[in-house]
Amino acid sequence: MATDRLRELEDQAWRGFLVTHDRIWREIEAGLAPLNVSMAEYSVLALLGEAGPNGMRMSELARKRLMSTGGFTRLADRLERRGLIERRRAAGDGRGFTAVLTKEGKALLRKAWRRQHDDLRRLFLDRLDDEHLRNLADVWARLEPDDEAASDPHPKL
């Protein structure tokens, strides 16, 4: 059975993305390790930091993290046990829960953000000029799923 192959330029672009993503991810993750925070934990803390004092619904956090509800619940359990987040009944309907950063969570987020920001600058942002960044931003926008495809987890091929 014959399979389609990527053209050389397509292969270079794809492999370059994968290798670069993996390298930068690993280096940022290593930078966060002394703070005892994983990339997944950091991303949740960062989302909650952006959400402000009212926090964010657990279901919305799971969606933004692209995680299953069960996987996200386990992650939130770990953060709560460490005293970094607090869960509260959602205002309004009372069925769901909202997560908010605790004082300890805010302090850790500030340290982690500084470290991640320094690493991100060194590994990525300082190596690109504004034209490169605009081009990348355009590429990422072009690759966002359209509304129909995003809502259907099993698109028709």
C-alpha positions, 0 to 999 in steps of 0.5 A, a space after each residue: 500500500 503506497 502512502 503519501 509522503 511530505 515534500 522536503 519543505 513540508 517535512 522540514 517545517 513539520 520536523 522543525 516545529 516538533 523538535 523546537 517545541 520539544 526542546 523549548 518545552 523541556 528547557 522551560 519545564 526544567 526551569 520550573 522544576 526547582 519550584 516543584 511545579 510542572 508545566 501542566 500545573 503552571 498553565 493552570 496557575 497562569 490561567 487562574 492568575 489571568 482570571 483574577 480574584 473570581 477565578 474560573 469554572 473548573 469546566 472552562 479550565 479543563 477546556 482551555 487546558 485541552 484535558 478531559 474532565 477526569 484528568 483535569 480533576 486529578 490535576 486540580 486535586 494535586 494543586 488543592 492538596 498543595 494549598 495552591 488553589 481553592 475550589 468554591 461552588 460556582 455562583 449562580 447555578 451552584 452545580 459547578 465549581 470555580 477554582 481560585 488561586 490561594 495566597 500561596 498559589 499567587 506567590 508560586 505563580 509570581 516566581 514561576 512566571 518570572 522564571 518561565 518569562 526569562 526562559 521564554 525570552 532566552 529560548 524563543 522571543 529574543 531570537 526573533 524580530 517583530 516580523 518573525 513574530 508576526 509571521 508566527 502569529 499569522 501561522 498559529 491563527 491560520 491553524 486554529 480550528 474553525 468552529 465546526 471542526 472544533 466542536 466535532 471531536 471526530 470530523 468526517 475525513 
